[in-house]
Amino acid sequence: MYALVDGNNFYVSCERVFRPSLNGIPVVVLSNNDGCAIARSNEAKALGIKMGAPWFQLRHLEASAGLVALSANFALYGDMSERMMSLIGGLGHTQEIYSIDESFVELSGIPGDLVERSRKMRHRILAWTGLPTCIGIGATKTLAKLANHIAKTAERKPGSYPRQLAEVCHLGVLPTQDLQAVLAATEVGEVWGVGPRIGRQLQEGGIHTVLDLMQLDPATVRRRWSVVLERTVRELQGTPCIALEDSPPAKQEIACTRSFGQAVSELWQLEEAVTTFASRAAEKLRRQDSVAAQVLTFIRTSPFRPDRQYSRSILVPLRRPSSDTAVLVQAALSGLRAIYRPGYKLAKAGVMLVDLAPASRVQHELALSCEEPMPERSRLMTTLDTLNQRYGRGTVVMGSSGTGQQPRQWTMKQERRTPRYTTRIEDIPVACT
C-alpha cells in the first residue's frame, strides 16, 4: 500500500506562509527571467490562467482581476520542501521523494485507519509548516498518484467527486461500485504515465476514462502500444510494477543552464556565467558521488529577437574523470573560448557534465593502472561544499566567477522575488511589538 503526499500549489503556498495577505487572491509564480507562470493559486486557475502562460499575456490581469505575480524564489521553496518532507517521512516505513512537492510513502502492514492517520499527518504538516497538502492512497504507486489527483480535485472543485474524497482519498477502501464510478468520472489523461500522445491514441480508440483503461487486457495493450502502458494498466488493476526507491537514482547527465536577464556580448561576462554554471553542476555531481569524463559548453542567441543568430556547443574531454570544481570549470571555460564569437547578443549559456560514472569505480580503476595519481583534493571539495551549504550558495566561489562588485547582465531577471525568509539571515521576518 502506498501514499502520495503532494503540496497544493506548492510555490504559491510557500509564498503565502510568509505573506498571509495573499490568501484568497489570485497569485502566480513566474519562471526564470519572469517569463511564464509555473505555479498558480486556485483563484488564478479560476481566472483561466494555464500552466506555462507567458507573463506578457497575463499582465493585464493585475489591474482587472487583482492578480499578483511573483518571481520564483527557489531557495525558499527548497528549504520549505525539506521541512515538509521530514514530516512526511513519519507517515510510513520508507519514503521516496519524487519531486520538490511530492513524496511516496510505503504503508504496508501499518495497522489502524490509514485515512485517519493521513488526515492527522496532513494537519501536522499544515500546523508545523503552514503548507496545505493532499494525500492519495492506493495499492500501487499509479493508484496512489491517481488518488492524489482525486483528493485535490474534490477539494478544489466541489461536486466533481464525492465530498468525502477531498484532501485524503483512499481508493483501496472504496466499495467496488463506488470505485468504478470514481474511475469512470476521471479522464484517461489523468493517469500517471499516460502522456498527451498516448492519451490521444486512447481517446481515438474509444478509451476515454480511467475505468476504460483499467479494464483492458494487459497483453493486448503491450502488443498495440508498449510495455510501459501495459505496466500502467497492471498497476491500475492493483499489481505493483513500480518499486519504491529509497533514494533517487544517480543522474546520467547533469546540466546547469540559464537564460540571461539581458543580452550578453562580452567574453568576460560569459566566463563569469559559465564558471558559475560549472561550479553548480560540480556540486550536484559530488552530491551523487559521481565523476564526469566530458564537459559540454553551449551558448546561443535568442530565436525570438531580430538579431544575428548564433548557436554553438563543444564537448571537452577530460584527461581523467573528475568531480573537482577547478578541473570542470577549466574545461568549461576552454570550450567557451573556442566557440565564442564577438558581435552576437547572446541570450543563454549552459554547462553539461556527461559520461558520468561512480567515483568509487573510477578510483578503483585508477588504483589498478600504472598512471601517476592526481593530487588529492576531495577534502578541499568537501570543505567547499560544506561552507556553501552552511553559509549560503556563493560564499566560496572560483575567482573567474567575478567579484560581484560589477553588475551582472547574465543573472536572471527576478524583479518580483520575495525575501529568502528561511535561508538568508538578513531576510528573516522581524515581529515588532
C-alpha positions in Angstrom: 0.0 0.0 0.0 1.3 3.4 -1.0 0.5 7.0 -0.2 1.4 10.0 -2.3 1.6 13.3 -0.4 1.6 16.4 -2.6 1.8 20.1 -1.6 -1.1 22.1 -3.0 0.0 24.8 -5.5 3.4 24.4 -3.7 5.3 27.5 -4.8 2.3 29.8 -4.1 1.7 28.1 -0.8 5.3 28.7 0.3 4.8 32.4 -0.5 1.5 32.6 1.4 3.1 31.1 4.6 5.1 34.4 5.0 2.5 36.7 3.3 -0.9 35.8 4.6 -2.3 38.8 2.8 -2.0 36.7 -0.4 -4.6 34.2 0.8 -7.9 34.4 -1.2 -6.5 36.4 -4.1 -5.1 35.1 -7.5 -1.4 34.5 -7.4 1.1 33.2 -9.9 4.8 32.4 -9.6 6.9 33.1 -12.7 9.7 31.2 -14.2 13.3 32.2 -14.8 13.5 35.8 -16.0 9.8 36.2 -15.1 8.9 34.6 -18.4 5.8 32.4 -17.7 3.5 31.1 -15.0 4.9 27.9 -13.3 2.6 27.9 -10.3 -1.0 29.1 -9.8 -3.2 29.5 -6.9 -6.8 28.1 -7.1 -8.0 31.7 -7.6 -5.6 32.2 -10.6 -6.8 28.9 -12.1 -10.4 30.1 -11.8 -9.4 33.1 -14.0 -8.5 30.6 -16.7 -4.7 31.0 -16.4 -3.0 28.0 -17.8 0.3 26.5 -16.7 3.1 28.0 -18.8 1.1 31.0 -19.9 3.5 33.9 -20.9 3.5 36.7 -18.4 3.0 39.4 -21.1 -0.3 37.8 -21.9 -1.3 37.9 -18.2 -0.1 41.3 -17.2 -3.5 43.0 -17.8 -5.0 40.9 -15.1 -3.0 42.8 -12.5 -5.4 45.8 -12.9 -8.6 44.0 -14.0 -8.6 41.0 -11.6 -6.1 41.8 -8.8 -3.6 39.2 -10.0 -0.3 39.1 -8.0 2.8 37.8 -9.9 5.9 36.8 -8.0 9.4 35.8 -9.3 10.4 32.3 -8.4 12.2 32.1 -5.0 13.8 28.6 -5.3 15.9 29.0 -2.2 12.7 29.4 -0.1 10.9 26.6 -1.9 13.8 24.1 -1.5 14.0 24.8 2.2 10.3 24.6 2.8 10.3 21.3 0.8 12.9 19.8 3.1 10.8 20.7 6.2 7.7 19.2 4.6 9.5 16.0 3.6 11.0 15.5 7.0 7.4 15.3 8.4 6.0 13.2 5.6 8.6 10.5 6.4 6.8 9.7 9.6 3.7 8.6 7.8 5.1 5.1 6.9 8.0 2.8 6.7 10.0 4.1 3.7 9.8 7.3 1.7 10.7 8.2 -1.9 10.9 12.0 -2.6 9.6 12.1 -6.1 9.8 15.9 -6.7 10.1 19.1 -4.7 6.5 18.9 -3.6 5.6 15.1 -3.9 6.6 12.1 -1.9 5.7 8.5 -2.0 5.4 6.6 1.3 5.1 2.8 1.8 2.3 1.9 4.2 2.0 -1.9 4.0 1.5 -3.5 7.4 0.7 -0.3 9.3 -2.3 -1.1 11.5 -5.3 1.1 12.0 -7.3 3.5 9.8 -4.9 4.8 7.1 -7.3 7.6 6.2 -7.4 8.9 9.7 -3.6 8.5 10.0 -3.2 10.5 6.8 -5.5 13.3 7.9 -3.5 13.7 11.1 -0.3 13.9 9.1 -1.9 16.5 6.8 -2.9 18.6 9.8 0.6 18.3 11.3 2.2 19.5 8.1 -0.2 22.4 7.9 0.3 23.3 11.6 4.1 23.0 11.6 4.9 24.5 8.2 1.8 26.3 7.0 1.7 24.2 3.8 -1.6 22.6 2.7 -1.3 19.1 1.2 -3.5 16.3 -0.2 -2.9 12.6 0.2 -3.8 9.8 -2.2 -3.6 6.1 -1.1 -3.6 3.1 -3.3 -2.4 -0.5 -3.7 0.2 0.7 -6.3 2.1 3.9 -7.0 0.0 4.6 -10.0 -3.2 4.2 -8.0 -1.8 6.4 -5.2 -0.9 9.1 -7.8 -4.5 8.9 -9.2 -6.0 9.0 -5.7 -4.0 12.2 -5.0 -5.4 13.8 -8.1 -8.9 12.9 -7.0 -8.3 14.3 -3.5 -7.0 17.6 -4.9 -9.8 17.9 -7.5 -12.5 17.0 -4.9 -11.2 19.8 -2.7 -10.8 22.4 -5.4 -13.9 21.6 -7.4 -16.7 20.6 -5.0 -19.1 18.2 -6.8 -16.6 16.7 -9.2 -16.1 13.7 -6.8 -17.8 12.6 -3.6 -17.1 15.1 -0.8 -15.5 12.5 1.5 -12.7 12.0 -1.0 -11.4 15.6 -0.7 -8.0 16.1 0.9 -7.4 12.4 1.6 -8.5 9.7 -0.9 -8.0 6.0 -0.2 -9.1 4.1 -3.3 -8.4 0.8 -1.6 -11.3 1.1 0.9 -14.0 2.2 -1.6 -16.7 -0.4 -2.5 -16.4 -1.8 -6.0 -19.4 0.2 -7.3 -18.1 3.5 -5.8 -14.6 2.9 -7.1 -15.8 2.2 -10.6 -18.0 5.4 -10.5 -14.9 7.4 -9.5 -12.7 5.9 -12.2 -15.5 6.4 -14.8 -15.6 10.1 -13.9 -11.8 10.6 -14.4 -10.4 11.2 -17.8 -7.8 8.8 -19.0 -5.2 11.5 -19.5 -5.0 12.0 -15.7 -3.3 8.6 -15.3 0.4 8.8 -14.3 2.4 7.6 -17.3 -0.3 8.4 -20.0 1.2 11.3 -21.9 -0.6 13.6 -24.4 0.3 11.5 -27.5 -0.8 8.2 -25.9 -3.8 9.9 -24.4 -4.9 11.0 -27.9 -4.5 7.5 -29.2 -6.5 6.0 -26.4 -9.3 8.6 -27.0 -9.3 7.7 -30.7 -9.6 4.0 -29.7 -12.7 4.7 -27.6 -10.8 4.6 -24.3 -12.0 7.8 -22.6 -11.9 7.2 -18.8 -9.6 5.5 -16.3 -12.1 2.7 -15.9 -11.9 2.1 -19.7 -8.1 1.8 -19.4 -8.2 -0.4 -16.3 -10.5 -2.9 -18.0 -8.2 -3.5 -20.9 -6.2 -6.8 -21.3 -2.6 -6.0 -20.4 -1.2 -8.3 -23.1 -3.3 -6.5 -25.8 -2.1 -3.2 -24.5 1.5 -4.4 -24.8 1.0 -5.5 -28.4 -0.8 -2.4 -29.5 1.1 0.3 -27.6 4.1 -0.6 -25.4 5.3 -2.4 -22.3 5.2 0.9 -20.4 1.5 1.3 -20.9 1.0 -2.4 -20.1 2.7 -1.8 -16.8 0.4 1.2 -16.2 -2.7 -1.0 -16.8 -1.4 -3.7 -14.4 -0.8 -1.0 -11.8 -4.3 0.3 -12.2 -5.5 -3.3 -11.8 -3.7 -3.5 -8.4 -0.5 -5.3 -9.4 2.6 -3.4 -8.2 5.1 -2.9 -11.1 6.9 0.2 -10.0 9.1 -0.3 -6.9 9.6 2.4 -4.2 13.1 3.9 -4.4 14.6 4.9 -1.0 16.9 7.3 -2.8 16.7 8.7 -6.3 18.9 7.0 -9.0 22.1 8.8 -10.0 21.6 11.1 -12.9 23.3 10.2 -16.2 23.9 13.8 -17.1 24.0 16.9 -15.0 23.3 20.3 -16.5 23.1 23.9 -15.3 21.8 26.3 -17.9 20.2 29.8 -17.6 18.7 32.4 -19.8 20.2 35.8 -19.2 18.3 38.7 -17.8 19.8 40.9 -20.5 21.7 40.1 -23.7 25.4 39.4 -23.2 28.1 40.1 -25.7 31.4 40.3 -23.8 33.6 37.2 -23.2 34.4 38.1 -19.6 30.7 38.2 -18.8 30.2 34.8 -20.4 33.2 33.5 -18.4 31.6 34.6 -15.2 28.3 32.8 -16.1 29.9 29.6 -17.3 32.1 29.5 -14.2 29.1 29.7 -12.0 27.2 27.1 -14.0 30.1 24.7 -14.0 30.5 25.2 -10.2 26.9 24.4 -9.5 27.0 21.3 -11.8 30.1 20.1 -10.0 28.4 20.4 -6.6 25.5 18.3 -7.9 27.9 15.8 -9.3 29.7 15.4 -5.9 26.3 15.1 -4.2 25.6 11.9 -6.0 29.2 10.7 -5.6 30.0 10.6 -9.3 32.7 11.9 -11.7 32.4 13.3 -15.2 34.6 12.4 -18.2 33.5 15.2 -20.5 32.2 18.7 -20.2 29.8 20.3 -22.7 29.5 24.1 -23.0 27.0 25.9 -25.2 26.0 29.5 -26.0 23.2 30.8 -28.2 21.3 33.9 -29.1 17.5 34.3 -28.7 15.5 33.0 -31.7 12.8 35.5 -30.7 14.9 38.6 -31.3 15.5 40.2 -34.7 19.3 39.9 -34.2 22.0 37.9 -35.9 21.6 34.3 -34.8 24.4 32.2 -33.4 24.4 28.9 -31.6 27.4 26.7 -30.8 28.3 23.9 -28.4 31.5 22.0 -27.8 32.4 18.8 -25.9 35.7 18.9 -24.0 37.0 15.5 -22.8 38.9 15.3 -19.5 42.2 13.5 -19.2 40.8 11.7 -16.2 37.2 11.7 -14.9 36.8 14.2 -12.1 34.4 16.0 -9.8 36.9 18.7 -8.9 35.3 22.2 -9.5 38.5 23.7 -10.7 39.0 20.9 -13.3 35.5 21.1 -14.6 35.5 24.9 -14.7 38.7 25.0 -16.6 37.3 22.5 -19.2 34.1 24.6 -19.5 36.0 27.8 -20.0 38.3 26.3 -22.6 35.2 25.2 -24.5 33.6 28.6 -24.2 36.7 30.4 -25.6 36.8 28.0 -28.5 33.2 28.7 -29.6 32.9 32.4 -28.6 32.5 34.9 -31.4 32.3 38.6 -30.8 29.4 40.7 -32.0 26.5 38.5 -31.1 23.8 39.3 -28.5 23.8 36.0 -26.5 20.7 35.1 -24.6 21.6 31.8 -23.0 24.5 29.6 -21.9 25.0 26.4 -20.1 27.3 23.6 -18.9 26.5 19.9 -19.1 28.6 17.2 -17.4 28.3 13.9 -19.4 29.8 10.4 -19.4 29.2 10.1 -15.7 30.4 7.2 -13.5 30.5 6.3 -9.8 33.5 7.9 -8.2 34.4 4.7 -6.3 34.6 2.7 -9.5 36.9 5.2 -11.2 39.2 5.4 -8.2 39.4 1.6 -8.2 40.3 1.5 -11.9 43.0 4.2 -11.4 44.5 2.3 -8.5 44.9 -0.8 -10.7 46.5 1.2 -13.5 50.1 2.4 -13.7 49.2 6.0 -14.1 50.5 8.6 -11.7 47.8 9.5 -9.2 46.4 13.0 -9.4 46.7 15.3 -6.3 44.1 14.5 -3.7 41.6 17.4 -3.5 38.5 15.6 -2.2 38.9 17.2 1.3 39.1 20.6 -0.4 35.9 20.0 -2.3 34.1 18.7 0.8 35.1 21.9 2.6 33.9 24.0 -0.3 30.5 22.3 -0.3 30.2 22.5 3.5 30.9 26.2 3.6 28.4 27.0 0.8 25.8 24.8 2.4 26.2 26.3 5.8 26.6 30.0 4.9 24.7 30.1 1.6 25.4 29.4 -2.0 28.2 31.6 -3.4 30.1 32.0 -0.1 33.2 30.4 -1.6 33.5 30.6 -5.4 36.0 30.3 -8.2 37.8 33.6 -9.0 36.6 33.5 -12.6 33.0 33.8 -11.4 33.6 37.5 -10.7 33.8 39.6 -7.6 30.2 40.6 -7.6 31.1 44.3 -7.4 30.1 44.9 -11.0 26.5 44.5 -12.2 26.0 41.1 -13.9 23.9 41.2 -17.0 23.8 37.4 -17.2 22.0 36.9 -13.9 18.3 36.1 -14.1 15.7 38.9 -14.0 13.8 38.5 -10.8 12.1 41.8 -10.3 9.3 40.4 -8.2 11.1 37.9 -5.9 10.2 37.9 -2.2 12.8 37.7 0.6 14.5 34.4 1.2 12.9 34.2 4.6 14.4 30.9 5.8 17.8 30.7 4.2 19.2 34.3 4.5 19.6 35.8 7.9 19.0 39.4 6.6 15.6 38.3 5.3 14.3 36.7 8.5 11.0 38.4 9.3 11.0 40.6 12.4 7.9 41.0 14.6 7.7 44.4 16.3 5.6 45.0 19.4 
